[in-house]
Amino acid sequence: MARYFNDISEPPATISLDYVPQPRQAALHACPANEILFGGAAGPGKSHALRFEGLLSCLRVPGLQAYFFRRTLPELERNHILPSLSQFPPALCRYVASRRAFEFRNGSRMTFCSCHREADVFAYQGVEIHLLLIDELTHFTEFQYDYLRGRLRCALDVPPPYRHKIPGIVCASNPGGPGHAFVKARFVDFSPPAVPKRAPDAEGGMVRCFIPAKLADNPILLSRDPHYAKRLEALPEPYRSAYRDGDWDIFLGQAFAFSRRHHVVPPRPIPSDAPLFMTFDWGYGAPFSVGWWWVDADGRLLRFAEWYGWNGQPNQGLRLTDSRIAAGIVEKEQRLGIAGRAMTRLAGPDCFAKKPDYRGGGQGPSTAETFAAAGLYLVPGDPSRTAKIRQFHERLRPRSHSLPMLVVYDVCEQFIRTIPALSTDRHNVEDIDTHAEDHIYDEACHVCMARPLASPLTEKTKPAAARIIDSLTADGTCADPFPAPPDV
């Protein structure tokens, strides 16, 4: 039941809404935060709750301007506009197709919007948004989210019970998509589940909260479609973990099957005779990355330390000169207790190219020459993009009875942050999206290429000799490993 004023001249009326929130949905509506992410897994009623959060807010706050976003128009119409036409009571509002908006008798409005291209957000430059609703937030880029949040402002005289919520943002999402990394960082990793916490001023300063929800939180759906859970269980990975469990360490489109459970280990002493590697990816405006590795008796790579040159904002570098980076590496190796040990130092081709000397004209020393002056001698790494992604995959591949062939110490926070967030290139599945924060990936691949692993042979990739050996029968005879095709 919802009590509202149709307009100033009318007495209060009581209207029955066809919506009884389930416990997790009720937690969303009662949450004191004003920047909320709801969901994670498939099936907890995210979209339904998001629509009714907008509806209830429009009823409670006369004149409210709510904007409801989904990335594409077909998704918006199919998943939200059509359901709203049957769910929103016509006594309270009417749908204006030309504006794609529900207009309420108390002056409030809920407008449905799409942003298929990143630049589409500029269409809302002059808009005053009181309540921002975004479905499938991970389908939006970080820039789109920040820009739309910048349109959030409110000069309304909001009733006291709702002033902590307006202006506000409520989002829903599954893991995966181009915005997965920033959504995970800002909501999932920001504070414990369902615990509101104020965000830094640089990120808007709003009170932020992540409310996780799974299919088990939607008994209505489970009772009406009891086999839905089995269909989720039958999905292949990573779809199963993303949709069934709402696992934010695994997402759709993820380039690498990296997880804390398989690939992150506690620090352990470095054997005195273990081969050591340092890998380096140059950066100035973008982050640079330094990684330190040792190799165990099985050929496994263990990343035991790192230095990521960022300013705390994704993909923004410290703008340090080569000489300062070299001095920092020397200092860190002394602190790690590995100064003076034999070490192979690998870097990309750009580190061996001469750089412009802007003060004196001509060309200045390369990064490799500057590092050599500090006693750090770089060796060119293999930059082959197709080969290195295969080696990285093979290193991360889970083993049935042992650790993967690449693991990282739990102190390597930036590797753990950035590698799971990388997605494949939409136009080339054999490469990653180079617009992502891929500096640690490029750096780490140098050691993978220096210590290549042989991929498991399949029937298609086995050489002829191996196929002949496999074709030997128990009595020593040999079947034809290359049988002729059957007659057609």
C-alpha positions in Angstrom: 0.0 0.0 0.0 1.3 3.5 -0.8 -0.1 6.8 0.5 0.4 9.8 -1.8 -1.0 13.2 -2.8 -2.3 13.2 -6.4 -1.8 17.0 -6.4 -2.0 19.8 -3.9 -5.8 20.2 -4.1 -6.7 16.6 -3.6 -7.0 14.8 -0.3 -4.7 11.9 0.5 -5.7 8.6 -1.2 -4.6 5.1 -0.7 -3.7 3.1 -3.8 -2.7 -0.6 -3.8 0.5 -1.4 -5.8 1.1 -4.9 -7.2 4.5 -5.1 -5.5 5.4 -6.9 -2.3 9.2 -6.6 -1.9 11.1 -9.7 -0.9 13.7 -9.4 2.0 16.6 -8.4 -0.2 14.5 -6.0 -2.3 13.2 -4.5 1.0 16.8 -4.1 2.1 17.4 -2.1 -1.0 14.5 0.2 -0.5 15.4 0.7 3.2 19.1 1.3 2.7 20.2 4.7 4.1 22.9 5.1 1.4 22.4 7.3 -1.6 24.8 5.5 -4.0 23.7 1.8 -4.1 24.6 -1.3 -6.2 22.1 -4.2 -5.9 22.5 -7.7 -7.1 25.3 -9.8 -8.4 23.8 -13.2 -9.3 21.0 -13.8 -11.8 17.4 -14.1 -10.6 17.0 -12.1 -7.3 14.6 -9.6 -8.9 17.1 -6.8 -9.5 15.2 -5.1 -12.4 11.9 -5.4 -10.7 13.2 -3.8 -7.5 15.0 -1.0 -9.5 11.8 0.0 -11.3 9.8 0.1 -8.1 12.5 2.1 -6.3 11.9 4.7 -9.0 8.1 4.4 -8.8 8.0 4.8 -5.0 10.4 7.7 -5.1 8.3 9.5 -7.7 5.2 9.0 -5.5 6.9 10.2 -2.3 8.7 13.3 -3.7 6.5 15.6 -5.8 8.3 17.0 -8.8 11.0 14.4 -8.7 12.9 13.9 -12.0 14.1 10.2 -12.1 16.2 9.0 -15.1 16.3 5.3 -15.7 19.2 4.1 -17.9 20.0 0.9 -19.7 22.9 0.7 -22.3 20.8 0.0 -25.4 17.2 1.0 -26.4 16.0 -2.6 -27.2 17.1 -3.8 -23.7 15.4 -0.8 -22.2 12.1 -1.3 -24.0 12.0 -5.1 -23.5 13.2 -5.3 -19.9 11.7 -2.1 -18.4 9.3 0.0 -20.5 6.9 -2.9 -21.4 6.8 -4.4 -17.9 6.2 -0.9 -16.4 3.2 -0.4 -18.7 1.5 -3.3 -16.9 2.9 -2.7 -13.4 2.6 1.0 -12.9 -1.0 1.9 -12.0 -2.7 4.3 -14.5 -4.4 6.1 -11.7 -1.0 7.5 -10.7 0.8 8.1 -13.9 0.6 8.0 -17.7 3.2 6.9 -20.2 4.1 9.4 -22.9 5.7 7.5 -25.7 7.2 10.5 -27.5 9.3 11.3 -24.4 9.7 7.7 -23.3 8.6 8.8 -19.8 6.0 8.1 -17.1 4.5 11.4 -15.9 2.9 11.4 -12.5 0.0 13.5 -11.3 2.2 15.1 -8.5 4.6 16.5 -11.1 7.2 13.7 -10.9 8.6 12.1 -14.0 10.5 8.9 -14.7 12.4 9.1 -18.1 13.8 6.0 -19.7 17.2 6.6 -21.5 19.8 4.7 -23.4 23.5 5.3 -24.0 24.6 2.9 -26.7 27.8 4.9 -27.5 30.0 6.4 -24.9 29.5 9.9 -26.2 25.7 9.6 -25.9 26.0 10.8 -22.3 26.6 14.3 -23.6 22.9 14.5 -24.6 22.2 14.9 -20.9 24.6 17.8 -20.3 22.0 20.2 -19.1 19.7 17.8 -17.4 19.0 18.0 -13.6 18.7 14.5 -12.3 17.3 13.9 -8.9 17.3 10.2 -8.9 19.6 8.2 -11.2 18.7 4.6 -11.9 21.0 2.3 -13.9 20.4 -1.3 -14.8 23.4 -3.5 -15.6 25.9 -0.9 -14.5 28.8 -3.0 -15.7 27.6 -2.5 -19.3 28.5 1.2 -18.9 32.0 2.6 -18.9 33.5 4.4 -15.9 33.4 7.7 -17.9 29.7 7.3 -18.6 28.9 6.6 -15.0 30.9 9.5 -13.7 29.4 11.9 -16.3 25.9 10.9 -15.5 26.6 11.2 -11.7 27.8 14.7 -12.4 24.3 15.6 -13.6 22.9 14.7 -10.2 21.6 17.7 -8.3 18.4 18.7 -6.6 16.8 22.0 -5.6 13.5 20.5 -4.6 12.1 20.8 -1.1 12.4 17.1 -0.5 10.3 15.7 2.4 12.5 15.1 5.5 12.2 11.3 5.5 13.8 11.1 2.0 16.4 13.9 2.1 19.2 11.3 2.7 18.2 9.5 -0.5 17.7 12.5 -2.9 19.7 13.3 -4.9 20.7 9.6 -5.2 21.8 6.7 -7.4 20.5 3.2 -7.4 22.1 0.6 -9.7 21.7 -3.1 -10.4 24.1 -5.4 -12.2 25.6 -8.8 -12.8 29.4 -9.2 -13.0 30.9 -8.7 -16.4 31.1 -6.1 -19.2 33.3 -3.1 -19.9 32.6 -1.5 -16.5 33.3 -4.6 -14.4 36.6 -3.4 -12.9 35.4 0.0 -11.8 32.1 -1.3 -10.4 33.9 -4.0 -8.4 36.4 -1.5 -7.1 33.9 1.1 -6.1 31.1 -1.1 -4.7 32.1 -4.7 -4.1 35.6 -4.1 -2.7 34.8 -0.8 -1.2 33.2 -1.9 2.0 31.7 -5.1 3.5 28.3 -6.2 2.0 25.3 -4.1 3.1 27.5 -1.8 5.1 27.2 1.9 4.0 30.4 3.9 3.8 31.1 7.4 2.6 33.1 7.5 -0.7 36.1 9.8 -1.1 35.5 13.3 -2.3 37.3 12.5 -5.5 34.6 9.8 -6.2 31.6 12.0 -5.4 31.6 11.9 -1.6 28.2 10.0 -1.5 27.3 7.3 1.0 27.9 4.1 -0.9 26.7 0.5 -0.3 26.7 -2.8 -2.1 23.7 -5.1 -1.4 24.4 -8.6 -2.8 21.5 -10.8 -3.8 21.3 -14.3 -5.3 18.5 -16.5 -6.8 17.8 -17.9 -3.3 16.6 -14.4 -2.3 13.8 -14.7 -4.8 11.5 -17.5 -3.6 8.7 -16.4 -5.9 10.8 -17.1 -9.0 12.0 -20.4 -7.6 8.4 -21.5 -6.9 7.1 -20.5 -10.3 10.2 -21.8 -12.2 11.8 -24.5 -10.0 14.1 -25.7 -12.8 15.7 -22.2 -13.3 18.4 -23.1 -10.7 19.3 -26.3 -12.6 19.7 -24.3 -15.8 22.1 -22.0 -14.1 24.0 -24.9 -12.7 24.4 -26.4 -16.2 26.0 -23.3 -17.6 29.7 -23.5 -18.6 32.3 -21.4 -16.7 32.6 -18.5 -16.3 28.9 -18.1 -16.9 28.0 -20.4 -14.1 30.0 -18.7 -11.4 28.9 -15.2 -12.6 25.2 -15.9 -12.9 24.7 -18.5 -10.2 27.0 -17.2 -7.5 27.5 -13.5 -8.5 31.2 -14.1 -8.3 32.9 -10.7 -9.0 36.3 -12.4 -9.4 35.0 -14.1 -12.5 33.0 -12.3 -15.2 31.8 -12.7 -18.8 34.3 -11.6 -21.3 37.2 -12.1 -18.8 40.4 -12.6 -20.6 42.1 -14.9 -18.0 40.8 -17.4 -15.6 42.5 -15.8 -12.6 41.1 -16.2 -9.1 42.3 -15.7 -5.6 41.5 -19.3 -4.7 43.8 -20.8 -7.3 46.5 -18.2 -8.0 47.2 -16.2 -4.8 49.4 -17.7 -2.1 50.9 -16.4 1.2 54.5 -15.1 1.0 57.2 -17.8 1.5 61.0 -17.5 1.7 62.8 -17.3 -1.6 65.4 -20.1 -1.9 68.9 -18.8 -2.2 69.5 -20.8 -5.4 66.3 -19.9 -7.1 66.5 -18.0 -10.5 65.3 -14.4 -10.1 63.6 -12.2 -12.7 62.6 -8.6 -12.8 60.1 -7.5 -15.5 59.4 -3.9 -16.5 56.7 -2.1 -18.5 57.5 1.6 -19.1 55.0 4.3 -18.3 54.8 8.0 -17.6 51.3 9.5 -18.1 50.1 5.9 -17.8 51.4 3.6 -15.0 54.7 1.8 -15.2 55.0 -1.6 -13.7 57.8 -3.5 -12.1 57.5 -7.2 -11.0 59.9 -9.5 -9.2 59.7 -13.3 -9.7 61.5 -16.4 -8.6 61.3 -19.9 -10.3 60.8 -23.1 -8.3 62.2 -26.5 -9.1 59.1 -27.3 -11.2 59.5 -24.3 -13.3 56.7 -22.4 -11.6 56.8 -18.6 -11.6 56.1 -16.9 -8.3 55.6 -13.2 -8.2 56.8 -12.1 -4.8 56.9 -8.3 -5.1 55.8 -5.4 -7.4 55.9 -1.7 -7.8 53.0 -0.2 -9.7 53.6 3.5 -10.7 50.0 4.9 -10.5 48.6 7.8 -8.5 45.7 5.8 -7.1 43.4 6.4 -10.0 43.0 3.6 -12.6 45.4 4.1 -15.6 47.0 7.3 -14.3 50.7 7.3 -13.9 53.1 8.9 -11.4 55.0 10.8 -14.2 58.4 9.7 -12.8 61.5 10.1 -14.9 63.6 7.0 -15.8 66.3 7.9 -13.3 63.8 8.2 -10.5 62.3 4.8 -11.4 65.7 3.2 -11.5 66.6 4.7 -8.1 63.3 3.4 -6.7 64.0 -0.1 -8.0 67.5 -0.2 -6.4 66.0 1.0 -3.1 63.2 -1.6 -3.2 65.6 -4.5 -4.0 67.7 -3.5 -1.0 64.6 -3.6 1.2 63.5 -7.0 -0.3 67.0 -8.4 0.5 67.7 -9.4 -3.1 70.2 -6.6 -3.9 73.4 -8.1 -5.4 71.8 -11.4 -6.4 72.0 -12.5 -10.0 68.8 -11.4 -11.8 67.5 -11.3 -15.4 65.8 -8.0 -16.1 63.3 -8.0 -19.0 61.6 -5.0 -20.6 59.7 -4.1 -23.7 61.2 -2.8 -26.9 60.3 0.8 -26.2 62.9 0.8 -23.4 65.7 0.4 -25.9 64.7 3.3 -28.2 66.4 6.7 -28.0 64.2 9.4 -26.5 64.0 13.1 -27.6 66.1 15.5 -25.6 63.8 18.4 -25.3 66.2 20.7 -23.5 69.3 20.2 -25.7 67.7 19.0 -29.0 68.5 15.8 -30.7 68.1 12.4 -28.9 68.7 11.5 -25.3 69.5 8.2 -23.7 67.1 5.3 -23.8 65.4 3.9 -20.7 67.8 0.9 -20.8 70.8 3.3 -20.9 69.5 5.3 -17.9 68.8 2.1 -16.0 72.3 0.7 -16.8 73.9 3.8 -15.3 72.2 2.7 -12.0 73.5 -0.8 -12.3 70.2 -2.3 -13.7 70.9 -4.0 -17.1 67.7 -4.6 -19.1 67.3 -7.4 -21.7 64.6 -7.1 -24.5 61.6 -9.2 -23.8 59.6 -11.0 -26.5 56.6 -8.7 -27.4 54.7 -11.1 -29.6 51.0 -10.5 -28.7 49.6 -13.8 -29.9 52.3 -15.9 -28.4 52.4 -14.2 -25.0 48.6 -14.4 -24.4 48.9 -18.2 -25.0 51.8 -18.5 -22.6 49.9 -16.5 -20.0 46.8 -18.7 -20.4 49.0 -21.8 -20.1 50.7 -20.5 -17.0 47.4 -19.7 -15.3 45.7 -23.0 -16.3 44.6 -24.9 -13.1 46.4 -28.2 -12.5 44.5 -31.1 -10.9 47.1 -32.0 -8.3 49.3 -28.9 -7.9 49.3 -25.1 -8.1 49.1 -23.4 -11.5 52.5 -22.6 -13.1 52.1 -18.9 -12.2 51.1 -17.8 -8.7 51.4 -14.4 -6.9 52.0 -13.5 -3.3 49.0 -11.9 -1.6 51.1 -8.7 -1.2 50.9 -8.1 -5.0 47.7 -6.2 -4.8 47.9 -4.5 -8.2 48.4 -7.8 -10.1 45.4 -9.2 -8.2 43.4 -6.0 -9.0 44.1 -5.6 -12.7 44.6 -9.1 -14.2 41.1 -10.4 -13.3 39.6 -7.2 -14.8 41.1 -7.6 -18.2 38.7 -8.6 -21.0 39.2 -9.9 -24.5 39.3 -7.7 -27.5 35.8 -7.6 -29.1 37.3 -7.9 -32.6 40.1 -10.4 -31.8 39.6 -13.1 -29.2 43.3 -13.9 -29.4 44.2 -10.6 -27.8 43.1 -8.5 -24.8 41.3 -5.1 -24.9 44.3 -2.7 -25.0 42.2 0.2 -23.8 42.1 -1.6 -20.4 44.6 -1.3 -17.6 47.0 -3.9 -19.1 50.4 -2.7 -17.9 51.0 -5.5 -15.4 49.9 -8.0 -18.0 52.4 -6.7 -20.5 55.1 -6.7 -17.9 54.3 -10.2 -16.5 54.3 -11.7 -20.0 58.0 -10.9 -20.4 58.9 -13.6 -17.9 56.3 -16.0 -19.4 57.9 -15.7 -22.8 61.4 -16.1 -21.2 60.3 -19.4 -19.6 57.8 -20.8 -22.2 55.7 -23.8 -21.4 54.6 -26.4 -24.0 50.8 -26.4 -24.4 49.0 -29.8 -23.9 48.8 -31.6 -27.3 45.4 -32.2 -28.8 44.6 -34.6 -31.6 44.6 -31.7 -34.1 47.9 -30.2 -32.8 49.9 -33.5 -32.3 52.7 -34.0 -34.8 52.5 -36.9 -37.2 55.0 -39.0 -35.1 52.9 -38.7 -32.0 49.8 -39.7 -33.8 51.5 -42.8 -35.2 52.7 -43.8 -31.7 49.1 -43.4 -30.4 47.8 -45.6 -33.2 49.9 -48.6 -32.1 47.6 -51.4 -31.0 48.2 -53.8 -28.1 49.7 -56.5 -30.5 52.2 -54.0 -31.9 50.5 -53.5 -35.2 49.9 -50.0 -36.4 46.5 -48.7 -37.6 46.6 -46.0 -40.2 46.8 -42.6 -38.4 45.7 -40.8 -41.5 42.7 -42.8 -42.8 41.3 -42.0 -46.2 37.9 -40.2 -46.1 34.9 -42.5 -46.6 33.4 -42.7 -50.1 30.5 -40.4 -50.6 
